[in-house]
């Protein structure tokens, strides 16, 4: 579902502690005004100085330190010659200017290129008074800015579709057209998706299967596809996008075996980005087992957890609203402002940046796609390599009031090894990138 509006994993927009039905898939936003310009660093060396966020949120420097990106940057691994493709409904009319402001403030180099494409049809005129459009603009901006943080040397293609992705099949025909265009024209090595629809909201399993052609093409052509698992824990949204299922549920395309499902964690960091405590599972991280797909062979080693079904997530990155990040956007009625944003809509583009680093590493600087990386992720975990960091605490159980009745949906608990909250765990990029490049490259 997209911004709540429609979602790629989120339930709402957080404004001063109040949930506003407005956020985008997997995107939760806490609005905070303020901020100011910094120094431009376009064309500067790929280095992230310590510049604090202008609001109460994590900065690029803190996130890069948390995921141990510096040793790779020191070797020139920054995503150079790779392209990250971000796919979103509607996109944002101000994404280029907003990324430039974000980069200027945090002294980040501009990406080699930022292209905006609308291959499935022209996007309708933007209105800042349309909450659905604002939600998708927030989603698109988050995706672009934070994929860029992790791989500042990579180019970015933002692919905008002309319809809103909601629940069920709504919006997916246009997404398939757009992603097939990307693949047929070989526009990138990794595709980041921060949208999803609860499996139960599709008319049938066959209807889900009818939208898989882009992922099949991506697997054939060695393009990695990622998807956020959602922000409603062990349950998910009903078709009306107002109510939650009162039983366990998961969302597609994260459940697709040809897609890498990215769940959420919570970080506890010092000002310099080093950890105060180990990561924990984010309580709203989408996770569970699919009703549409059986267990893929790469999950045979974790069959005791998934049973005969496809389990999600595969891996997890920062998503908690207690470790939110700073995002800048100027598509609001009142103009530009900084926001504190969280959700698995953050986790997915963060991991897309990591994949771009591995693409560069495996290609020795040339454009190089790793394709379906899930077999390699589970192999790295099975070998207990240092690139996979276990997340041992937390759960995604949910308690909520709906229609005057309180419901409790029992979730899953994180722990050593694979689990249905954080997958195999989170990553240490300095180790994970060469490990992934070796096994998947």
Residue pairs with C-beta under 8 A, 6 or more apart in sequence:
1 7
1 8
1 25
1 165
1 166
1 167
1 195
1 196
1 197
1 198
1 237
1 241
1 251
2 8
2 24
2 25
2 89
2 132
2 135
2 136
2 139
2 164
2 165
2 166
2 171
2 195
3 10
3 22
3 23
3 24
3 25
3 27
3 131
3 132
3 134
3 135
3 136
3 138
3 139
3 164
4 10
4 11
4 12
4 13
4 21
4 22
4 23
4 24
4 135
4 241
5 21
5 22
5 23
5 24
5 131
5 132
5 135
5 136
5 164
5 241
6 24
6 25
6 89
6 132
6 135
6 136
6 164
6 165
6 166
6 171
6 195
6 241
7 23
7 24
7 25
7 26
7 27
7 195
7 196
7 230
7 231
7 237
7 241
8 24
8 25
8 26
8 27
8 139
8 165
8 193
8 194
8 195
8 196
8 227
8 228
8 230
8 344
8 345
8 348
9 25
9 26
9 27
9 194
9 195
9 196
9 228
9 229
9 230
9 231
9 232
9 251
9 286
9 343
9 344
9 345
10 23
10 24
10 25
10 26
10 27
10 28
10 230
10 231
10 343
10 344
10 345
11 19
11 23
11 28
11 231
11 232
11 237
11 284
12 19
12 20
12 21
12 22
12 23
12 28
13 19
13 20
13 21
13 22
13 23
13 27
13 28
13 29
13 31
13 135
13 138
14 20
14 23
14 28
14 29
14 30
14 31
14 321
14 342
15 29
15 30
15 31
16 30
16 31
21 131
21 242
22 29
22 131
22 134
22 135
23 29
23 135
23 138
23 139
23 343
24 88
24 135
24 136
24 138
24 139
24 194
24 195
24 345
25 139
25 165
25 194
25 195
25 196
25 228
25 230
25 345
26 139
26 194
26 195
26 196
26 228
26 229
26 230
26 231
26 319
26 343
26 344
26 345
26 346
26 347
26 348
27 135
27 138
27 139
27 142
27 194
27 231
27 341
27 343
27 345
27 346
28 231
28 321
28 324
28 341
28 342
28 343
28 345
29 138
29 327
29 339
29 340
29 341
29 342
30 321
30 324
30 339
30 340
30 341
30 342
31 337
31 339
31 340
32 55
32 56
32 57
32 337
32 338
32 339
32 340
33 337
33 338
34 54
34 55
34 337
34 338
35 54
35 55
35 105
35 328
35 337
35 338
36 54
36 105
37 101
37 104
37 105
38 51
38 104
38 105
38 106
38 107
39 104
39 107
40 103
40 104
41 103
41 104
41 107
41 108
41 109
41 110
42 100
42 103
42 104
42 109
42 110
43 109
43 110
44 107
44 109
45 109
46 73
46 76
46 78
46 109
46 152
46 153
47 73
48 60
48 61
48 64
48 73
48 106
48 107
48 108
48 149
48 152
49 61
49 107
50 59
50 61
50 272
51 59
51 60
51 61
51 105
51 106
51 107
52 59
52 271
53 59
53 62
53 325
53 326
53 338
54 105
54 326
54 338
55 326
55 338
55 339
55 340
56 340
57 324
57 325
57 326
57 338
57 339
57 340
57 341
58 267
58 269
58 318
58 323
58 324
58 325
58 326
59 106
59 325
59 326
60 106
60 108
60 149
61 106
61 273
62 269
62 271
62 272
62 273
63 146
63 149
63 150
63 273
63 318
63 325
63 350
64 70
64 73
64 149
64 150
64 273
65 269
65 272
65 273
65 274
66 267
66 269
66 273
66 274
66 275
66 318
67 150
67 317
67 350
67 354
67 427
67 428
67 429
68 428
68 429
68 430
68 431
69 150
69 357
69 429
69 430
70 430
71 430
72 78
72 357
72 361
72 429
72 430
72 433
77 357
77 360
77 361
77 433
78 151
78 152
78 153
78 154
78 357
78 360
79 150
79 151
79 152
79 153
79 154
79 353
79 356
79 357
79 359
79 360
80 112
80 153
80 154
80 360
80 365
81 153
81 360
81 363
81 365
81 366
81 367
82 151
82 153
82 154
82 155
82 188
82 189
82 190
82 356
82 359
82 360
82 363
82 367
82 368
83 154
83 155
83 156
83 157
83 187
83 188
83 189
83 190
83 356
83 367
84 147
84 148
84 151
84 154
84 155
84 156
84 157
84 188
84 189
84 190
84 192
84 349
84 352
84 353
84 356
85 156
85 157
85 159
85 182
85 187
85 188
85 190
85 191
85 192
86 140
86 143
86 144
86 147
86 156
86 157
86 158
86 159
86 191
86 192
86 349
86 352
87 159
87 161
87 175
87 178
87 179
87 182
87 191
87 192
87 193
87 195
88 136
88 139
88 140
88 143
88 158
88 159
88 160
88 161
88 194
88 195
89 136
89 160
89 161
89 163
89 164
89 165
89 171
89 175
89 195
90 123
90 124
90 126
90 133
90 136
90 137
90 140
90 160
90 161
90 162
90 164
91 116
91 118
91 123
91 136
91 137
91 140
91 158
91 159
91 160
92 98
92 136
92 137
92 138
92 140
92 141
92 158
92 329
92 331
93 126
93 137
93 331
94 137
94 141
94 329
94 330
94 331
95 114
95 116
95 137
95 140
95 141
95 144
95 158
96 114
96 116
97 330
98 141
98 145
98 328
98 329
98 330
98 331
98 336
99 110
99 111
99 114
99 141
99 144
99 145
99 148
100 110
101 328
101 330
101 336
102 108
102 145
102 327
102 328
103 109
103 110
103 148
105 328
108 148
108 149
108 152
109 152
109 153
111 148
111 152
111 153
111 154
111 155
111 156
112 153
112 154
112 155
113 155
113 156
114 144
114 155
114 156
114 157
114 158
115 155
115 156
115 157
115 158
116 157
116 158
116 160
117 157
117 158
117 159
117 160
117 178
117 181
117 182
117 187
118 159
118 160
118 161
118 162
118 178
119 159
119 177
119 178
119 181
119 182
120 161
120 162
120 174
120 175
120 177
120 178
120 181
121 161
121 162
121 174
122 162
123 160
123 161
123 162
124 162
126 133
126 137
126 331
127 133
128 134
128 331
128 332
128 333
129 333
132 164
134 331
134 332
136 164
137 329
137 331
138 327
138 329
138 331
138 339
138 341
139 194
139 195
139 345
140 158
140 160
141 327
141 328
141 329
141 331
142 194
142 327
142 341
142 345
142 346
142 349
143 158
143 192
143 194
143 345
143 348
143 349
144 156
144 158
144 349
145 327
145 328
146 325
146 327
146 346
146 349
146 350
146 353
147 154
147 156
147 192
147 349
147 350
147 352
147 353
147 356
148 154
148 156
148 353
149 350
149 353
150 349
150 350
150 352
150 353
150 354
150 356
150 357
150 429
151 352
151 353
151 354
151 356
151 357
153 360
154 353
154 356
154 360
155 188
157 182
157 187
157 188
159 178
159 179
159 181
159 182
160 178
161 171
161 174
161 175
161 177
161 178
162 174
163 170
163 171
163 174
164 170
164 171
165 171
165 172
165 175
165 195
165 197
166 197
166 241
167 197
167 198
167 201
167 237
167 238
167 239
167 240
167 241
168 197
168 201
168 202
168 203
168 239
169 197
169 202
169 203
169 207
169 211
170 197
171 195
172 197
172 211
173 211
175 195
175 211
175 214
176 211
176 213
176 214
179 191
179 214
179 218
180 213
180 214
180 217
181 187
182 188
182 191
183 214
183 217
183 218
183 221
183 223
184 217
186 221
188 223
189 223
189 224
189 355
189 356
189 359
189 367
189 368
189 369
189 370
190 223
190 224
190 225
190 226
190 352
190 355
190 356
190 359
190 369
191 218
191 223
191 224
191 225
191 226
191 352
192 226
192 348
192 349
192 351
192 352
193 225
193 226
193 227
193 228
193 253
193 259
193 348
194 227
194 228
194 344
194 345
194 348
194 349
195 227
195 228
196 227
196 228
196 229
196 230
196 251
196 252
196 253
196 254
196 286
197 251
197 252
198 236
198 237
198 238
198 239
198 245
198 249
198 250
198 251
199 208
199 249
199 250
199 251
199 252
199 255
199 290
199 291
199 292
200 236
200 238
200 245
200 249
200 291
201 237
201 238
201 239
202 208
202 252
202 292
205 291
205 292
208 252
208 292
209 292
211 253
212 256
212 258
214 225
215 225
215 253
215 256
215 258
215 259
216 258
218 224
218 225
218 258
218 371
218 372
219 258
219 371
219 372
221 369
221 371
222 369
222 370
222 371
223 369
223 371
224 260
224 355
224 359
224 369
224 370
224 371
224 372
224 373
225 253
225 258
225 259
225 260
225 372
226 259
226 260
226 261
226 262
226 348
226 351
226 352
226 355
227 253
227 254
227 256
227 259
227 260
227 261
227 262
227 348
228 254
228 262
228 286
228 343
228 344
228 345
228 347
228 348
229 250
229 251
229 254
229 261
229 262
229 263
229 264
229 285
229 286
229 287
229 312
229 313
229 344
230 236
230 250
230 251
230 254
230 286
230 344
231 264
231 284
231 285
231 286
231 319
231 343
231 344
231 345
232 244
232 284
232 286
232 398
233 283
233 284
233 285
233 286
233 287
233 396
233 397
233 398
233 409
233 411
234 248
234 249
234 287
234 288
234 396
234 397
234 398
234 409
234 410
234 411
234 412
234 420
235 244
235 245
235 246
235 247
235 248
235 249
235 398
235 409
236 244
236 245
236 249
236 250
236 251
236 286
237 243
237 244
237 245
238 244
238 245
243 402
243 403
244 398
244 400
244 402
244 407
244 409
245 409
246 402
246 407
246 409
247 409
248 288
248 289
248 409
248 410
248 411
249 288
250 286
250 287
250 288
250 289
250 290
250 291
250 312
251 286
252 290
252 292
253 259
254 261
254 262
254 286
254 312
254 313
255 261
255 290
255 292
255 293
255 310
255 312
256 293
256 310
257 293
257 296
257 310
257 374
258 372
260 314
260 315
260 351
260 372
260 373
260 374
260 377
261 312
261 313
261 314
261 315
261 423
262 313
262 314
262 315
262 316
262 317
262 344
262 347
262 348
262 351
263 281
263 282
263 285
263 286
263 287
263 312
263 313
263 315
263 316
263 319
263 344
263 347
263 421
263 422
263 423
264 281
264 282
264 284
264 285
264 286
264 316
264 317
264 318
264 319
264 320
264 343
264 344
264 346
264 347
264 422
265 279
265 280
265 281
265 282
265 285
265 316
265 317
265 318
265 319
265 320
265 347
265 391
265 422
265 426
266 279
266 280
266 281
266 282
266 318
266 319
266 320
266 322
266 323
266 394
267 275
267 279
267 318
267 320
267 323
268 275
268 276
268 277
268 278
268 279
268 280
268 323
269 275
269 276
269 323
270 276
278 391
278 392
278 393
279 389
279 391
279 426
280 391
280 393
280 394
280 414
281 316
281 391
281 393
281 394
281 395
281 396
281 413
281 414
281 419
281 421
281 422
282 316
282 319
282 320
282 394
282 396
282 421
283 320
283 394
283 395
283 396
283 397
284 319
284 320
284 343
284 396
284 398
285 313
285 316
285 319
285 344
285 396
285 421
285 422
286 312
286 313
286 344
286 396
287 311
287 312
287 313
287 396
287 411
287 412
287 419
287 420
287 421
287 422
287 423
288 311
288 312
288 411
288 412
288 420
289 306
289 307
289 309
289 310
289 311
289 312
289 420
290 309
290 310
290 311
290 312
291 309
292 310
293 309
293 310
294 308
294 309
294 310
295 303
295 306
295 307
295 308
295 309
295 310
295 311
296 310
296 374
297 375
298 374
298 375
298 377
298 378
299 306
299 310
299 311
299 378
301 378
301 382
301 418
302 311
302 378
302 417
302 418
305 311
305 417
305 418
305 419
305 420
306 418
306 420
311 418
311 420
312 420
312 423
313 420
313 421
313 422
313 423
314 374
314 377
314 378
314 423
314 424
315 351
315 377
315 388
315 422
315 423
315 424
315 425
315 426
315 427
316 347
316 391
316 421
316 422
316 423
316 425
316 426
317 346
317 347
317 348
317 350
317 351
317 426
317 427
318 325
318 346
318 347
318 350
319 342
319 343
319 344
319 345
319 346
319 347
320 342
321 340
321 342
321 343
322 342
323 342
324 340
324 341
324 342
324 346
325 340
325 341
325 342
325 346
326 338
326 339
326 340
326 341
327 338
327 339
327 340
327 341
328 336
328 337
328 338
328 339
329 336
329 337
329 339
330 336
330 337
351 427
354 427
354 429
354 432
354 433
355 370
355 373
355 436
357 429
357 433
358 370
358 373
358 432
358 433
358 434
358 436
358 437
358 440
358 441
359 367
359 368
359 369
359 370
359 437
360 368
361 433
361 434
361 437
361 441
362 368
362 370
362 436
362 437
362 438
362 440
362 441
363 441
368 441
370 376
370 436
370 437
370 440
370 441
371 440
373 436
373 440
375 439
375 440
376 435
376 436
376 439
376 440
377 388
377 423
377 424
377 436
378 418
378 424
379 439
380 387
380 388
380 424
380 432
380 435
380 436
380 439
381 388
381 417
381 418
381 424
381 425
385 431
385 432
385 435
386 428
386 431
387 427
387 428
387 429
387 431
387 432
387 433
387 434
387 435
387 436
388 424
388 425
388 426
388 427
388 428
388 432
389 425
389 426
389 427
389 428
390 416
390 417
390 425
391 414
391 419
391 421
391 422
391 425
391 426
392 414
392 415
392 416
393 414
393 415
394 413
394 414
394 421
394 422
395 411
395 412
395 413
395 414
395 421
396 411
396 412
396 420
396 421
397 408
397 409
397 410
397 411
397 412
398 407
398 408
398 409
398 411
399 406
399 407
399 408
399 409
400 406
400 407
401 407
411 420
411 421
412 419
412 420
412 421
413 419
413 421
414 421
414 422
417 424
418 424
